[in-house]
Amino acid sequence: MGKKKDLNALRTSREFIAWAEKHGGEIRRGKGSHIHVRKKEVMTTIPDHPGDLATGTRRAIIKAFIAMGMGVLLVAMLAHWLF
């Protein structure tokens, strides 16, 4: 996967799962081809499909990671985008 500076550079489900593990997320198998990532009281589901994730799916996962406290590097970028 190589070094990623922020969540926005992640494209595939495997990259998101590896990033979550590295940053303290608890990984569990979900139903079918989905993975549950939990940290604190927040949980999100990542589809474990080959290839790049859809844009909306990526955005939803990134928002959940920020809510989990794993997206600190992305907050400054989002603040710049919003204002």
PDB file of N, CA, C and O in Angstrom, chain B, residues numbered from 101:
ATOM      1  N   MET B 101       0.812  -1.192   0.000  1.00  0.00           N
ATOM      2  CA  MET B 101       0.000   0.000   0.000  1.00  0.00           C
ATOM      3  C   MET B 101       0.857   1.258   0.000  1.00  0.00           C
ATOM      4  O   MET B 101       0.466   2.256  -0.605  1.00  0.00           O
ATOM      5  N   GLY B 102       1.987   1.245   0.644  1.00  0.00           N
ATOM      6  CA  GLY B 102       2.823   2.428   0.694  1.00  0.00           C
ATOM      7  C   GLY B 102       2.319   3.386   1.764  1.00  0.00           C
ATOM      8  O   GLY B 102       1.290   3.139   2.392  1.00  0.00           O
ATOM      9  N   LYS B 103       3.042   4.472   1.970  1.00  0.00           N
ATOM     10  CA  LYS B 103       2.642   5.432   2.988  1.00  0.00           C
ATOM     11  C   LYS B 103       1.586   6.364   2.435  1.00  0.00           C
ATOM     12  O   LYS B 103       1.716   6.894   1.331  1.00  0.00           O
ATOM     13  N   LYS B 104       0.551   6.554   3.206  1.00  0.00           N
ATOM     14  CA  LYS B 104      -0.527   7.470   2.842  1.00  0.00           C
ATOM     15  C   LYS B 104      -0.528   8.598   3.860  1.00  0.00           C
ATOM     16  O   LYS B 104      -0.462   8.353   5.064  1.00  0.00           O
ATOM     17  N   LYS B 105      -0.604   9.841   3.376  1.00  0.00           N
ATOM     18  CA  LYS B 105      -0.584  10.974   4.294  1.00  0.00           C
ATOM     19  C   LYS B 105      -1.963  11.259   4.878  1.00  0.00           C
ATOM     20  O   LYS B 105      -2.062  11.766   5.996  1.00  0.00           O
ATOM     21  N   ASP B 106      -3.026  10.943   4.144  1.00  0.00           N
ATOM     22  CA  ASP B 106      -4.355  11.204   4.663  1.00  0.00           C
ATOM     23  C   ASP B 106      -5.361  10.209   4.095  1.00  0.00           C
ATOM     24  O   ASP B 106      -5.041   9.430   3.197  1.00  0.00           O
ATOM     25  N   LEU B 107      -6.559  10.244   4.619  1.00  0.00           N
ATOM     26  CA  LEU B 107      -7.612   9.329   4.201  1.00  0.00           C
ATOM     27  C   LEU B 107      -8.045   9.557   2.761  1.00  0.00           C
ATOM     28  O   LEU B 107      -8.477   8.621   2.089  1.00  0.00           O
ATOM     29  N   ASN B 108      -7.935  10.778   2.286  1.00  0.00           N
ATOM     30  CA  ASN B 108      -8.401  11.104   0.945  1.00  0.00           C
ATOM     31  C   ASN B 108      -7.626  10.360  -0.138  1.00  0.00           C
ATOM     32  O   ASN B 108      -8.128  10.197  -1.250  1.00  0.00           O
ATOM     33  N   ALA B 109      -6.425   9.910   0.164  1.00  0.00           N
ATOM     34  CA  ALA B 109      -5.609   9.198  -0.821  1.00  0.00           C
ATOM     35  C   ALA B 109      -5.987   7.720  -0.924  1.00  0.00           C
ATOM     36  O   ALA B 109      -5.548   7.038  -1.850  1.00  0.00           O
ATOM     37  N   LEU B 110      -6.791   7.219   0.007  1.00  0.00           N
ATOM     38  CA  LEU B 110      -7.173   5.809  -0.004  1.00  0.00           C
ATOM     39  C   LEU B 110      -8.273   5.574  -1.035  1.00  0.00           C
ATOM     40  O   LEU B 110      -9.201   6.374  -1.152  1.00  0.00           O
ATOM     41  N   ARG B 111      -8.167   4.470  -1.782  1.00  0.00           N
ATOM     42  CA  ARG B 111      -9.125   4.187  -2.853  1.00  0.00           C
ATOM     43  C   ARG B 111      -9.838   2.847  -2.695  1.00  0.00           C
ATOM     44  O   ARG B 111     -11.025   2.749  -3.005  1.00  0.00           O
ATOM     45  N   THR B 112      -9.142   1.813  -2.219  1.00  0.00           N
ATOM     46  CA  THR B 112      -9.718   0.469  -2.171  1.00  0.00           C
ATOM     47  C   THR B 112     -10.118   0.111  -0.738  1.00  0.00           C
ATOM     48  O   THR B 112      -9.673   0.732   0.227  1.00  0.00           O
ATOM     49  N   SER B 113     -10.961  -0.895  -0.631  1.00  0.00           N
ATOM     50  CA  SER B 113     -11.391  -1.327   0.702  1.00  0.00           C
ATOM     51  C   SER B 113     -10.211  -1.848   1.508  1.00  0.00           C
ATOM     52  O   SER B 113     -10.135  -1.603   2.711  1.00  0.00           O
ATOM     53  N   ARG B 114      -9.297  -2.556   0.874  1.00  0.00           N
ATOM     54  CA  ARG B 114      -8.119  -3.092   1.581  1.00  0.00           C
ATOM     55  C   ARG B 114      -7.256  -1.966   2.149  1.00  0.00           C
ATOM     56  O   ARG B 114      -6.701  -2.105   3.239  1.00  0.00           O
ATOM     57  N   GLU B 115      -7.137  -0.852   1.422  1.00  0.00           N
ATOM     58  CA  GLU B 115      -6.370   0.287   1.923  1.00  0.00           C
ATOM     59  C   GLU B 115      -7.047   0.887   3.159  1.00  0.00           C
ATOM     60  O   GLU B 115      -6.374   1.221   4.135  1.00  0.00           O
ATOM     61  N   PHE B 116      -8.378   1.024   3.118  1.00  0.00           N
ATOM     62  CA  PHE B 116      -9.112   1.556   4.270  1.00  0.00           C
ATOM     63  C   PHE B 116      -8.983   0.628   5.474  1.00  0.00           C
ATOM     64  O   PHE B 116      -8.792   1.095   6.597  1.00  0.00           O
ATOM     65  N   ILE B 117      -9.086  -0.677   5.253  1.00  0.00           N
ATOM     66  CA  ILE B 117      -8.994  -1.642   6.346  1.00  0.00           C
ATOM     67  C   ILE B 117      -7.608  -1.612   6.973  1.00  0.00           C
ATOM     68  O   ILE B 117      -7.484  -1.607   8.198  1.00  0.00           O
ATOM     69  N   ALA B 118      -6.563  -1.592   6.149  1.00  0.00           N
ATOM     70  CA  ALA B 118      -5.192  -1.531   6.664  1.00  0.00           C
ATOM     71  C   ALA B 118      -4.960  -0.232   7.427  1.00  0.00           C
ATOM     72  O   ALA B 118      -4.312  -0.238   8.473  1.00  0.00           O
ATOM     73  N   TRP B 119      -5.478   0.875   6.919  1.00  0.00           N
ATOM     74  CA  TRP B 119      -5.317   2.167   7.576  1.00  0.00           C
ATOM     75  C   TRP B 119      -6.009   2.162   8.931  1.00  0.00           C
ATOM     76  O   TRP B 119      -5.468   2.672   9.912  1.00  0.00           O
ATOM     77  N   ALA B 120      -7.220   1.579   8.984  1.00  0.00           N
ATOM     78  CA  ALA B 120      -7.969   1.519  10.247  1.00  0.00           C
ATOM     79  C   ALA B 120      -7.230   0.669  11.282  1.00  0.00           C
ATOM     80  O   ALA B 120      -7.161   1.039  12.454  1.00  0.00           O
ATOM     81  N   GLU B 121      -6.678  -0.468  10.852  1.00  0.00           N
ATOM     82  CA  GLU B 121      -5.909  -1.318  11.773  1.00  0.00           C
ATOM     83  C   GLU B 121      -4.717  -0.570  12.332  1.00  0.00           C
ATOM     84  O   GLU B 121      -4.429  -0.650  13.526  1.00  0.00           O
ATOM     85  N   LYS B 122      -4.029   0.154  11.474  1.00  0.00           N
ATOM     86  CA  LYS B 122      -2.840   0.891  11.883  1.00  0.00           C
ATOM     87  C   LYS B 122      -3.178   1.995  12.891  1.00  0.00           C
ATOM     88  O   LYS B 122      -2.355   2.336  13.740  1.00  0.00           O
ATOM     89  N   HIS B 123      -4.386   2.548  12.795  1.00  0.00           N
ATOM     90  CA  HIS B 123      -4.775   3.665  13.651  1.00  0.00           C
ATOM     91  C   HIS B 123      -5.720   3.255  14.781  1.00  0.00           C
ATOM     92  O   HIS B 123      -6.456   4.089  15.309  1.00  0.00           O
ATOM     93  N   GLY B 124      -5.701   1.993  15.144  1.00  0.00           N
ATOM     94  CA  GLY B 124      -6.409   1.542  16.338  1.00  0.00           C
ATOM     95  C   GLY B 124      -7.837   1.076  16.149  1.00  0.00           C
ATOM     96  O   GLY B 124      -8.560   0.916  17.132  1.00  0.00           O
ATOM     97  N   GLY B 125      -8.265   0.854  14.926  1.00  0.00           N
ATOM     98  CA  GLY B 125      -9.616   0.353  14.693  1.00  0.00           C
ATOM     99  C   GLY B 125      -9.685  -1.149  14.926  1.00  0.00           C
ATOM    100  O   GLY B 125      -8.741  -1.875  14.619  1.00  0.00           O
ATOM    101  N   GLU B 126     -10.795  -1.606  15.464  1.00  0.00           N
ATOM    102  CA  GLU B 126     -11.018  -3.032  15.685  1.00  0.00           C
ATOM    103  C   GLU B 126     -11.719  -3.589  14.448  1.00  0.00           C
ATOM    104  O   GLU B 126     -12.795  -3.118  14.077  1.00  0.00           O
ATOM    105  N   ILE B 127     -11.117  -4.583  13.814  1.00  0.00           N
ATOM    106  CA  ILE B 127     -11.618  -5.141  12.559  1.00  0.00           C
ATOM    107  C   ILE B 127     -12.348  -6.451  12.850  1.00  0.00           C
ATOM    108  O   ILE B 127     -11.824  -7.329  13.536  1.00  0.00           O
ATOM    109  N   ARG B 128     -13.568  -6.569  12.317  1.00  0.00           N
ATOM    110  CA  ARG B 128     -14.345  -7.806  12.446  1.00  0.00           C
ATOM    111  C   ARG B 128     -15.002  -8.121  11.116  1.00  0.00           C
ATOM    112  O   ARG B 128     -15.375  -7.226  10.358  1.00  0.00           O
ATOM    113  N   ARG B 129     -15.137  -9.412  10.850  1.00  0.00           N
ATOM    114  CA  ARG B 129     -15.836  -9.831   9.646  1.00  0.00           C
ATOM    115  C   ARG B 129     -17.313  -9.495   9.787  1.00  0.00           C
ATOM    116  O   ARG B 129     -17.907  -9.680  10.849  1.00  0.00           O
ATOM    117  N   GLY B 130     -17.886  -9.009   8.722  1.00  0.00           N
ATOM    118  CA  GLY B 130     -19.317  -8.739   8.709  1.00  0.00           C
ATOM    119  C   GLY B 130     -20.024  -9.839   7.944  1.00  0.00           C
ATOM    120  O   GLY B 130     -19.470 -10.915   7.718  1.00  0.00           O
ATOM    121  N   LYS B 131     -21.231  -9.562   7.557  1.00  0.00           N
ATOM    122  CA  LYS B 131     -22.019 -10.525   6.803  1.00  0.00           C
ATOM    123  C   LYS B 131     -21.619 -10.465   5.332  1.00  0.00           C
ATOM    124  O   LYS B 131     -21.536  -9.386   4.745  1.00  0.00           O
ATOM    125  N   GLY B 132     -21.378 -11.616   4.753  1.00  0.00           N
ATOM    126  CA  GLY B 132     -20.995 -11.655   3.336  1.00  0.00           C
ATOM    127  C   GLY B 132     -19.616 -11.073   3.120  1.00  0.00           C
ATOM    128  O   GLY B 132     -18.663 -11.441   3.806  1.00  0.00           O
ATOM    129  N   SER B 133     -19.511 -10.174   2.179  1.00  0.00           N
ATOM    130  CA  SER B 133     -18.209  -9.599   1.840  1.00  0.00           C
ATOM    131  C   SER B 133     -18.050  -8.194   2.412  1.00  0.00           C
ATOM    132  O   SER B 133     -17.620  -7.277   1.713  1.00  0.00           O
ATOM    133  N   HIS B 134     -18.397  -8.030   3.674  1.00  0.00           N
ATOM    134  CA  HIS B 134     -18.272  -6.742   4.343  1.00  0.00           C
ATOM    135  C   HIS B 134     -17.447  -6.890   5.615  1.00  0.00           C
ATOM    136  O   HIS B 134     -17.427  -7.947   6.245  1.00  0.00           O
ATOM    137  N   ILE B 135     -16.767  -5.806   5.974  1.00  0.00           N
ATOM    138  CA  ILE B 135     -15.914  -5.754   7.154  1.00  0.00           C
ATOM    139  C   ILE B 135     -16.446  -4.659   8.075  1.00  0.00           C
ATOM    140  O   ILE B 135     -16.774  -3.565   7.614  1.00  0.00           O
ATOM    141  N   HIS B 136     -16.531  -4.944   9.363  1.00  0.00           N
ATOM    142  CA  HIS B 136     -16.938  -3.948  10.347  1.00  0.00           C
ATOM    143  C   HIS B 136     -15.686  -3.392  11.017  1.00  0.00           C
ATOM    144  O   HIS B 136     -14.820  -4.139  11.471  1.00  0.00           O
ATOM    145  N   VAL B 137     -15.612  -2.066  11.068  1.00  0.00           N
ATOM    146  CA  VAL B 137     -14.513  -1.385  11.754  1.00  0.00           C
ATOM    147  C   VAL B 137     -15.132  -0.617  12.908  1.00  0.00           C
ATOM    148  O   VAL B 137     -16.075   0.151  12.720  1.00  0.00           O
ATOM    149  N   ARG B 138     -14.591  -0.831  14.115  1.00  0.00           N
ATOM    150  CA  ARG B 138     -15.123  -0.180  15.305  1.00  0.00           C
ATOM    151  C   ARG B 138     -13.980   0.472  16.072  1.00  0.00           C
ATOM    152  O   ARG B 138     -12.895  -0.091  16.217  1.00  0.00           O
ATOM    153  N   LYS B 139     -14.261   1.673  16.555  1.00  0.00           N
ATOM    154  CA  LYS B 139     -13.367   2.357  17.481  1.00  0.00           C
ATOM    155  C   LYS B 139     -14.241   3.236  18.354  1.00  0.00           C
ATOM    156  O   LYS B 139     -15.127   3.940  17.869  1.00  0.00           O
ATOM    157  N   LYS B 140     -13.981   3.184  19.622  1.00  0.00           N
ATOM    158  CA  LYS B 140     -14.839   3.854  20.603  1.00  0.00           C
ATOM    159  C   LYS B 140     -16.243   3.275  20.469  1.00  0.00           C
ATOM    160  O   LYS B 140     -16.394   2.054  20.427  1.00  0.00           O
ATOM    161  N   GLU B 141     -17.264   4.109  20.402  1.00  0.00           N
ATOM    162  CA  GLU B 141     -18.641   3.633  20.268  1.00  0.00           C
ATOM    163  C   GLU B 141     -19.131   3.698  18.824  1.00  0.00           C
ATOM    164  O   GLU B 141     -20.305   3.439  18.559  1.00  0.00           O
ATOM    165  N   VAL B 142     -18.250   4.039  17.894  1.00  0.00           N
ATOM    166  CA  VAL B 142     -18.653   4.244  16.504  1.00  0.00           C
ATOM    167  C   VAL B 142     -18.235   3.039  15.665  1.00  0.00           C
ATOM    168  O   VAL B 142     -17.133   2.513  15.820  1.00  0.00           O
ATOM    169  N   MET B 143     -19.130   2.610  14.774  1.00  0.00           N
ATOM    170  CA  MET B 143     -18.819   1.503  13.882  1.00  0.00           C
ATOM    171  C   MET B 143     -19.205   1.883  12.459  1.00  0.00           C
ATOM    172  O   MET B 143     -20.189   2.589  12.241  1.00  0.00           O
ATOM    173  N   THR B 144     -18.427   1.412  11.500  1.00  0.00           N
ATOM    174  CA  THR B 144     -18.774   1.575  10.097  1.00  0.00           C
ATOM    175  C   THR B 144     -18.533   0.257   9.377  1.00  0.00           C
ATOM    176  O   THR B 144     -17.766  -0.585   9.843  1.00  0.00           O
ATOM    177  N   THR B 145     -19.180   0.089   8.260  1.00  0.00           N
ATOM    178  CA  THR B 145     -19.038  -1.116   7.460  1.00  0.00           C
ATOM    179  C   THR B 145     -18.346  -0.759   6.162  1.00  0.00           C
ATOM    180  O   THR B 145     -18.698   0.217   5.499  1.00  0.00           O
ATOM    181  N   ILE B 146     -17.351  -1.568   5.806  1.00  0.00           N
ATOM    182  CA  ILE B 146     -16.606  -1.366   4.559  1.00  0.00           C
ATOM    183  C   ILE B 146     -16.852  -2.568   3.662  1.00  0.00           C
ATOM    184  O   ILE B 146     -16.611  -3.703   4.073  1.00  0.00           O
ATOM    185  N   PRO B 147     -17.333  -2.336   2.434  1.00  0.00           N
ATOM    186  CA  PRO B 147     -17.498  -3.460   1.515  1.00  0.00           C
ATOM    187  C   PRO B 147     -16.127  -3.986   1.102  1.00  0.00           C
ATOM    188  O   PRO B 147     -15.247  -3.203   0.743  1.00  0.00           O
ATOM    189  N   ASP B 148     -15.942  -5.285   1.148  1.00  0.00           N
ATOM    190  CA  ASP B 148     -14.651  -5.894   0.808  1.00  0.00           C
ATOM    191  C   ASP B 148     -14.718  -6.429  -0.624  1.00  0.00           C
ATOM    192  O   ASP B 148     -14.718  -7.638  -0.859  1.00  0.00           O
ATOM    193  N   HIS B 149     -14.775  -5.496  -1.564  1.00  0.00           N
ATOM    194  CA  HIS B 149     -14.865  -5.842  -2.979  1.00  0.00           C
ATOM    195  C   HIS B 149     -13.571  -5.424  -3.682  1.00  0.00           C
ATOM    196  O   HIS B 149     -12.893  -4.503  -3.227  1.00  0.00           O
ATOM    197  N   PRO B 150     -13.224  -6.089  -4.782  1.00  0.00           N
ATOM    198  CA  PRO B 150     -12.014  -5.700  -5.503  1.00  0.00           C
ATOM    199  C   PRO B 150     -12.199  -4.352  -6.212  1.00  0.00           C
ATOM    200  O   PRO B 150     -13.317  -3.965  -6.551  1.00  0.00           O
ATOM    201  N   GLY B 151     -11.097  -3.656  -6.426  1.00  0.00           N
ATOM    202  CA  GLY B 151     -11.135  -2.390  -7.148  1.00  0.00           C
ATOM    203  C   GLY B 151     -11.411  -1.203  -6.249  1.00  0.00           C
ATOM    204  O   GLY B 151     -11.533  -1.337  -5.032  1.00  0.00           O
ATOM    205  N   ASP B 152     -11.507  -0.040  -6.872  1.00  0.00           N
ATOM    206  CA  ASP B 152     -11.758   1.200  -6.148  1.00  0.00           C
ATOM    207  C   ASP B 152     -13.197   1.261  -5.660  1.00  0.00           C
ATOM    208  O   ASP B 152     -14.114   0.761  -6.313  1.00  0.00           O
ATOM    209  N   LEU B 153     -13.376   1.879  -4.507  1.00  0.00           N
ATOM    210  CA  LEU B 153     -14.712   2.094  -3.975  1.00  0.00           C
ATOM    211  C   LEU B 153     -15.358   3.284  -4.685  1.00  0.00           C
ATOM    212  O   LEU B 153     -14.668   4.167  -5.193  1.00  0.00           O
ATOM    213  N   ALA B 154     -16.673   3.293  -4.712  1.00  0.00           N
ATOM    214  CA  ALA B 154     -17.409   4.408  -5.291  1.00  0.00           C
ATOM    215  C   ALA B 154     -17.159   5.666  -4.462  1.00  0.00           C
ATOM    216  O   ALA B 154     -16.868   5.579  -3.269  1.00  0.00           O
ATOM    217  N   THR B 155     -17.270   6.817  -5.083  1.00  0.00           N
ATOM    218  CA  THR B 155     -16.981   8.085  -4.425  1.00  0.00           C
ATOM    219  C   THR B 155     -17.832   8.291  -3.179  1.00  0.00           C
ATOM    220  O   THR B 155     -17.303   8.666  -2.133  1.00  0.00           O
ATOM    221  N   GLY B 156     -19.125   8.058  -3.266  1.00  0.00           N
ATOM    222  CA  GLY B 156     -20.008   8.236  -2.115  1.00  0.00           C
ATOM    223  C   GLY B 156     -19.686   7.286  -0.978  1.00  0.00           C
ATOM    224  O   GLY B 156     -19.777   7.660   0.192  1.00  0.00           O
ATOM    225  N   THR B 157     -19.309   6.054  -1.312  1.00  0.00           N
ATOM    226  CA  THR B 157     -18.926   5.074  -0.297  1.00  0.00           C
ATOM    227  C   THR B 157     -17.655   5.521   0.413  1.00  0.00           C
ATOM    228  O   THR B 157     -17.555   5.434   1.636  1.00  0.00           O
ATOM    229  N   ARG B 158     -16.685   5.999  -0.363  1.00  0.00           N
ATOM    230  CA  ARG B 158     -15.433   6.500   0.219  1.00  0.00           C
ATOM    231  C   ARG B 158     -15.703   7.663   1.162  1.00  0.00           C
ATOM    232  O   ARG B 158     -15.141   7.718   2.256  1.00  0.00           O
ATOM    233  N   ARG B 159     -16.554   8.589   0.748  1.00  0.00           N
ATOM    234  CA  ARG B 159     -16.870   9.757   1.586  1.00  0.00           C
ATOM    235  C   ARG B 159     -17.534   9.328   2.895  1.00  0.00           C
ATOM    236  O   ARG B 159     -17.216   9.863   3.957  1.00  0.00           O
ATOM    237  N   ALA B 160     -18.450   8.368   2.821  1.00  0.00           N
ATOM    238  CA  ALA B 160     -19.129   7.887   4.022  1.00  0.00           C
ATOM    239  C   ALA B 160     -18.144   7.223   4.985  1.00  0.00           C
ATOM    240  O   ALA B 160     -18.234   7.420   6.196  1.00  0.00           O
ATOM    241  N   ILE B 161     -17.214   6.444   4.457  1.00  0.00           N
ATOM    242  CA  ILE B 161     -16.208   5.787   5.298  1.00  0.00           C
ATOM    243  C   ILE B 161     -15.296   6.830   5.939  1.00  0.00           C
ATOM    244  O   ILE B 161     -14.966   6.726   7.120  1.00  0.00           O
ATOM    245  N   ILE B 162     -14.891   7.824   5.171  1.00  0.00           N
ATOM    246  CA  ILE B 162     -14.023   8.883   5.702  1.00  0.00           C
ATOM    247  C   ILE B 162     -14.737   9.646   6.814  1.00  0.00           C
ATOM    248  O   ILE B 162     -14.130   9.942   7.843  1.00  0.00           O
ATOM    249  N   LYS B 163     -16.015   9.969   6.624  1.00  0.00           N
ATOM    250  CA  LYS B 163     -16.781  10.653   7.677  1.00  0.00           C
ATOM    251  C   LYS B 163     -16.854   9.805   8.935  1.00  0.00           C
ATOM    252  O   LYS B 163     -16.727  10.326  10.043  1.00  0.00           O
ATOM    253  N   ALA B 164     -17.055   8.511   8.775  1.00  0.00           N
ATOM    254  CA  ALA B 164     -17.115   7.618   9.942  1.00  0.00           C
ATOM    255  C   ALA B 164     -15.763   7.550  10.633  1.00  0.00           C
ATOM    256  O   ALA B 164     -15.705   7.551  11.863  1.00  0.00           O
ATOM    257  N   PHE B 165     -14.673   7.491   9.872  1.00  0.00           N
ATOM    258  CA  PHE B 165     -13.338   7.460  10.472  1.00  0.00           C
ATOM    259  C   PHE B 165     -13.065   8.749  11.240  1.00  0.00           C
ATOM    260  O   PHE B 165     -12.428   8.712  12.293  1.00  0.00           O
ATOM    261  N   ILE B 166     -13.530   9.876  10.738  1.00  0.00           N
ATOM    262  CA  ILE B 166     -13.358  11.145  11.452  1.00  0.00           C
ATOM    263  C   ILE B 166     -14.140  11.100  12.758  1.00  0.00           C
ATOM    264  O   ILE B 166     -13.645  11.545  13.794  1.00  0.00           O
ATOM    265  N   ALA B 167     -15.355  10.565  12.716  1.00  0.00           N
ATOM    266  CA  ALA B 167     -16.165  10.438  13.932  1.00  0.00           C
ATOM    267  C   ALA B 167     -15.498   9.521  14.954  1.00  0.00           C
ATOM    268  O   ALA B 167     -15.677   9.696  16.159  1.00  0.00           O
ATOM    269  N   MET B 168     -14.728   8.543  14.472  1.00  0.00           N
ATOM    270  CA  MET B 168     -14.021   7.619  15.355  1.00  0.00           C
ATOM    271  C   MET B 168     -12.753   8.246  15.932  1.00  0.00           C
ATOM    272  O   MET B 168     -12.139   7.686  16.840  1.00  0.00           O
ATOM    273  N   GLY B 169     -12.367   9.395  15.411  1.00  0.00           N
ATOM    274  CA  GLY B 169     -11.145  10.037  15.868  1.00  0.00           C
ATOM    275  C   GLY B 169      -9.915   9.556  15.128  1.00  0.00           C
ATOM    276  O   GLY B 169      -8.792   9.784  15.577  1.00  0.00           O
ATOM    277  N   MET B 170     -10.115   8.886  13.988  1.00  0.00           N
ATOM    278  CA  MET B 170      -8.983   8.382  13.223  1.00  0.00           C
ATOM    279  C   MET B 170      -8.646   9.275  12.040  1.00  0.00           C
ATOM    280  O   MET B 170      -7.692   8.986  11.319  1.00  0.00           O
ATOM    281  N   GLY B 171      -9.388  10.338  11.816  1.00  0.00           N
ATOM    282  CA  GLY B 171      -9.165  11.168  10.640  1.00  0.00           C
ATOM    283  C   GLY B 171      -8.640  12.543  10.958  1.00  0.00           C
ATOM    284  O   GLY B 171      -9.026  13.512  10.305  1.00  0.00           O
ATOM    285  N   VAL B 172      -7.777  12.658  11.935  1.00  0.00           N
ATOM    286  CA  VAL B 172      -7.272  13.963  12.372  1.00  0.00           C
ATOM    287  C   VAL B 172      -6.575  14.695  11.239  1.00  0.00           C
ATOM    288  O   VAL B 172      -6.705  15.913  11.126  1.00  0.00           O
ATOM    289  N   LEU B 173      -5.844  13.984  10.403  1.00  0.00           N
ATOM    290  CA  LEU B 173      -5.115  14.628   9.326  1.00  0.00           C
ATOM    291  C   LEU B 173      -6.033  15.224   8.277  1.00  0.00           C
ATOM    292  O   LEU B 173      -5.640  16.154   7.573  1.00  0.00           O
ATOM    293  N   LEU B 174      -7.238  14.712   8.160  1.00  0.00           N
ATOM    294  CA  LEU B 174      -8.163  15.163   7.138  1.00  0.00           C
ATOM    295  C   LEU B 174      -8.986  16.361   7.579  1.00  0.00           C
ATOM    296  O   LEU B 174      -9.535  17.063   6.730  1.00  0.00           O
ATOM    297  N   VAL B 175      -9.090  16.619   8.869  1.00  0.00           N
ATOM    298  CA  VAL B 175      -9.936  17.681   9.383  1.00  0.00           C
ATOM    299  C   VAL B 175      -9.519  19.037   8.836  1.00  0.00           C
ATOM    300  O   VAL B 175     -10.378  19.835   8.460  1.00  0.00           O
ATOM    301  N   ALA B 176      -8.247  19.310   8.783  1.00  0.00           N
ATOM    302  CA  ALA B 176      -7.766  20.597   8.269  1.00  0.00           C
ATOM    303  C   ALA B 176      -8.137  20.756   6.797  1.00  0.00           C
ATOM    304  O   ALA B 176      -8.507  21.847   6.364  1.00  0.00           O
ATOM    305  N   MET B 177      -8.041  19.681   6.035  1.00  0.00           N
ATOM    306  CA  MET B 177      -8.379  19.736   4.625  1.00  0.00           C
ATOM    307  C   MET B 177      -9.878  19.996   4.440  1.00  0.00           C
ATOM    308  O   MET B 177     -10.265  20.794   3.586  1.00  0.00           O
ATOM    309  N   LEU B 178     -10.726  19.325   5.238  1.00  0.00           N
ATOM    310  CA  LEU B 178     -12.163  19.540   5.161  1.00  0.00           C
ATOM    311  C   LEU B 178     -12.535  20.951   5.555  1.00  0.00           C
ATOM    312  O   LEU B 178     -13.405  21.555   4.927  1.00  0.00           O
ATOM    313  N   ALA B 179     -11.897  21.494   6.584  1.00  0.00           N
ATOM    314  CA  ALA B 179     -12.167  22.859   7.016  1.00  0.00           C
ATOM    315  C   ALA B 179     -11.833  23.833   5.898  1.00  0.00           C
ATOM    316  O   ALA B 179     -12.562  24.801   5.680  1.00  0.00           O
ATOM    317  N   HIS B 180     -10.751  23.591   5.196  1.00  0.00           N
ATOM    318  CA  HIS B 180     -10.356  24.451   4.084  1.00  0.00           C
ATOM    319  C   HIS B 180     -11.394  24.342   2.966  1.00  0.00           C
ATOM    320  O   HIS B 180     -11.731  25.347   2.339  1.00  0.00           O
ATOM    321  N   TRP B 181     -11.899  23.145   2.712  1.00  0.00           N
ATOM    322  CA  TRP B 181     -12.866  22.919   1.642  1.00  0.00           C
ATOM    323  C   TRP B 181     -14.212  23.572   1.984  1.00  0.00           C
ATOM    324  O   TRP B 181     -14.877  24.110   1.099  1.00  0.00           O
ATOM    325  N   LEU B 182     -14.614  23.530   3.248  1.00  0.00           N
ATOM    326  CA  LEU B 182     -15.908  24.071   3.651  1.00  0.00           C
ATOM    327  C   LEU B 182     -15.922  25.592   3.732  1.00  0.00           C
ATOM    328  O   LEU B 182     -16.964  26.206   3.504  1.00  0.00           O
ATOM    329  N   PHE B 183     -14.797  26.210   4.051  1.00  0.00           N
ATOM    330  CA  PHE B 183     -14.778  27.658   4.255  1.00  0.00           C
ATOM    331  C   PHE B 183     -14.048  28.348   3.193  1.00  0.00           C
ATOM    332  O   PHE B 183     -13.939  29.574   3.215  1.00  0.00           O
TER     333      PHE B 183
END
